[in-house]
Every structure is written in C-alpha cells, then in structure tokens.
Amino acid sequence: MTNRIAIRATTKDDLEQVLALYPKAFPEEELRPVVSALLEEGSDVLSLAGFDNETLVSHALFTICGTEARCRAGALLGPLAVVPSLHRLGLGSALVHAGLERLEGMGIDQVFVLGDPAYYQRFGFSLERQVSTPYPLPKEWADAWQSMLLGSGEPIAEGRLLLPKPWMEPALWGP
Ligand SMILES: CC(C)(COP(=O)(O)OP(=O)(O)OC[C@H]1O[C@@H](n2cnc3c(N)ncnc32)[C@H](O)[C@@H]1OP(=O)(O)O)[C@@H](O)C(=O)NCCC(=O)NCCS
C-alpha cells in the first residue's frame, strides 16, 4: 500500500483536503484551527502529505521551534493523521520517517512530540525531561512528552519550548 502513496510537501492548493482529513482522523478533537493557522500564516512548518493519485490520505505537520538558548534547533511533530479506512498500513510511519529525514537535512537537531509512547517509540522517541512544554501537562500525560535526536544532533539542553502563536493555546496541551 505505502508504495502506491506519494509523499510530498503540501501547497496552498491542498489546504482544503488537509483540513477535510482532520475531523475524520480526530472525530473528538478540533484541530483545524491550529493546522490552518500554521499553514495559512506561513509559519515555519514542514507540512507533508500522502496522496493516493490526487486524493490526500495522510498528513503530518512539523513546526520549527526551539528554546531561548537554541532557537530553531528543534521541530515539533504534530498533528499526524491518516484517513481511518487506511489505518495500520504503514502510512503514518512513512510520513514520520519522511519528515525526520527532511528535518535532518535541514539541520534540525531534535524532534519533539506529544503522543502515545506505544506508537512513537518505534521511531526512536523517548521520554523528554529537559525541555518543557509551553504549558504544564496534566499528570496523566507526563509520559506522552517525548523527543528524539536526529543524526549527530546536539540535544537542546533545557528550557521551555518556544513555538509560533497558533500553538500557544492551553487547550492544545491538555485533555
Ligand atoms: C496514529 C496514526 C497516525 C497511525 O497511523 P497508521 O498509518 O495507522 O500507523 P502505521 O500503519 O504506520 O503503524 C501501525 C502500528 O501503529 C500502531 N498504532 C496505531 N495507532 C496507534 C496509537 N494511537 N497508539 C499506539 N499504537 C498505535 C498499530 O497498532 C500498529 O502497530 P503494529 O505495527 O505493531 O501492528 C493513525 O492511526 C491516526 O491517524 N489516528 C488518529 C489520529 C491520531 O491519533 N493521531 C496521532 C496523534 S498523537
């Protein structure tokens, strides 16, 4: 299946399809505002999608970020979405791998994610304790804050992650 799916960076022309995917992948969460703000405002993001012919079936967003001492040394992965009818076929993994490879080529040192460790561990993510989230996480989400180093990347030693404005919304960092 994955070899039928072409992965490429999205353009403004894909915005409608990107936004149409989110209510399908996240029926109980409203992620369209943050995704559209990041894409429309031209924030510093890597936006990758998988296409089956011209139909968008998966999407991953990586936002360039850092700390006060190491601005632009990191990227935040999220959200990541695959159309439900095509789950467990490797589409999510293919997007994550493609993103990590591109970010390494861009000189990014460390990638962060807030997500299920059971899924993200397979890519090399592990618990992050040095760099904190923009807002404190609820206790039950503590294990979900993870990071991984890319290539010979230097860890972003410590500090609070600085992100573009669309991410500065407490509701995005809690249940
Ligand atoms: C999570 C998601 C992106 C995974 O994409 P996918 O293409 O289905 O996943 P892949 O085929 O690459 O990987 C499948 C593996 O991941 C596991 N997996 C999928 N979703 C998972 C989850 N939420 N938690 C833990 N493991 C998960 C599957 O069990 C499978 O494991 P296996 O290889 O041991 O059998 C997709 O299920 C999705 O869009 N879910 C809804 C939105 C979401 O929860 N996004 C992630 C936010 S953190």
Ligand as a Chemical Component Dictionary entry (heavy atoms), coordinates in Angstrom:
data_LIG
# 
_chem_comp.id                   LIG 
_chem_comp.type                 NON-POLYMER 
_chem_comp.pdbx_formal_charge   0 
_chem_comp.three_letter_code    LIG 
# 
loop_
_chem_comp_atom.comp_id 
_chem_comp_atom.atom_id 
_chem_comp_atom.alt_atom_id 
_chem_comp_atom.type_symbol 
_chem_comp_atom.charge 
_chem_comp_atom.model_Cartn_x 
_chem_comp_atom.model_Cartn_y 
_chem_comp_atom.model_Cartn_z 
_chem_comp_atom.pdbx_ordinal 
LIG C1  C1  C 0 -1.925 7.190  14.841 1  
LIG C2  C2  C 0 -1.961 7.090  13.324 2  
LIG C3  C3  C 0 -1.390 8.345  12.696 3  
LIG C4  C4  C 0 -1.126 5.877  12.917 4  
LIG O1  O1  O 0 -1.089 5.791  11.511 5  
LIG P1  P1  P 0 -1.156 4.378  10.780 6  
LIG O2  O2  O 0 -0.855 4.601  9.361  7  
LIG O3  O3  O 0 -2.458 3.733  11.132 8  
LIG O4  O4  O 0 0.006  3.624  11.545 9  
LIG P2  P2  P 0 1.116  2.689  10.910 10 
LIG O5  O5  O 0 0.488  1.756  9.922  11 
LIG O6  O6  O 0 2.264  3.484  10.477 12 
LIG O7  O7  O 0 1.565  1.896  12.200 13 
LIG C5  C5  C 0 0.712  0.882  12.657 14 
LIG C6  C6  C 0 1.171  0.465  14.024 15 
LIG O8  O8  O 0 0.936  1.521  14.932 16 
LIG C7  C7  C 0 0.077  1.080  15.959 17 
LIG N1  N1  N 0 -0.772 2.190  16.316 18 
LIG C8  C8  C 0 -1.594 2.886  15.521 19 
LIG N2  N2  N 0 -2.189 3.870  16.231 20 
LIG C9  C9  C 0 -1.704 3.795  17.486 21 
LIG C10 C10 C 0 -1.949 4.510  18.674 22 
LIG N3  N3  N 0 -2.790 5.541  18.735 23 
LIG N4  N4  N 0 -1.269 4.123  19.780 24 
LIG C11 C11 C 0 -0.418 3.102  19.747 25 
LIG N5  N5  N 0 -0.158 2.367  18.654 26 
LIG C12 C12 C 0 -0.797 2.713  17.545 27 
LIG C13 C13 C 0 -0.693 -0.086 15.377 28 
LIG O9  O9  O 0 -1.118 -0.942 16.389 29 
LIG C14 C14 C 0 0.369  -0.745 14.519 30 
LIG O10 O10 O 0 1.232  -1.483 15.344 31 
LIG P3  P3  P 0 1.994  -2.776 14.807 32 
LIG O11 O11 O 0 2.899  -2.296 13.696 33 
LIG O12 O12 O 0 2.752  -3.264 15.997 34 
LIG O13 O13 O 0 0.909  -3.678 14.333 35 
LIG C15 C15 C 0 -3.422 6.851  12.788 36 
LIG O14 O14 O 0 -3.929 5.706  13.447 37 
LIG C16 C16 C 0 -4.353 8.033  13.033 38 
LIG O15 O15 O 0 -4.470 8.919  12.188 39 
LIG N6  N6  N 0 -5.044 8.000  14.161 40 
LIG C17 C17 C 0 -5.992 9.055  14.513 41 
LIG C18 C18 C 0 -5.283 10.327 14.829 42 
LIG C19 C19 C 0 -4.198 10.159 15.886 43 
LIG O16 O16 O 0 -4.440 9.568  16.940 44 
LIG N7  N7  N 0 -3.017 10.695 15.571 45 
LIG C20 C20 C 0 -1.858 10.616 16.447 46 
LIG C21 C21 C 0 -1.857 11.720 17.407 47 
LIG S1  S1  S 0 -0.589 11.547 18.599 48 
# 
loop_
_chem_comp_bond.comp_id 
_chem_comp_bond.atom_id_1 
_chem_comp_bond.atom_id_2 
_chem_comp_bond.value_order 
_chem_comp_bond.pdbx_ordinal 
LIG C1  C2  SING 1  
LIG C2  C3  SING 2  
LIG C2  C4  SING 3  
LIG C2  C15 SING 4  
LIG C4  O1  SING 5  
LIG O1  P1  SING 6  
LIG P1  O2  DOUB 7  
LIG P1  O3  SING 8  
LIG P1  O4  SING 9  
LIG O4  P2  SING 10 
LIG P2  O5  DOUB 11 
LIG P2  O6  SING 12 
LIG P2  O7  SING 13 
LIG O7  C5  SING 14 
LIG C5  C6  SING 15 
LIG C6  O8  SING 16 
LIG C6  C14 SING 17 
LIG O8  C7  SING 18 
LIG C7  N1  SING 19 
LIG C7  C13 SING 20 
LIG N1  C8  SING 21 
LIG N1  C12 SING 22 
LIG C8  N2  DOUB 23 
LIG N2  C9  SING 24 
LIG C9  C10 SING 25 
LIG C9  C12 DOUB 26 
LIG C10 N3  SING 27 
LIG C10 N4  DOUB 28 
LIG N4  C11 SING 29 
LIG C11 N5  DOUB 30 
LIG N5  C12 SING 31 
LIG C13 O9  SING 32 
LIG C13 C14 SING 33 
LIG C14 O10 SING 34 
LIG O10 P3  SING 35 
LIG P3  O11 DOUB 36 
LIG P3  O12 SING 37 
LIG P3  O13 SING 38 
LIG C15 O14 SING 39 
LIG C15 C16 SING 40 
LIG C16 O15 DOUB 41 
LIG C16 N6  SING 42 
LIG N6  C17 SING 43 
LIG C17 C18 SING 44 
LIG C18 C19 SING 45 
LIG C19 O16 DOUB 46 
LIG C19 N7  SING 47 
LIG N7  C20 SING 48 
LIG C20 C21 SING 49 
LIG C21 S1  SING 50 
# 
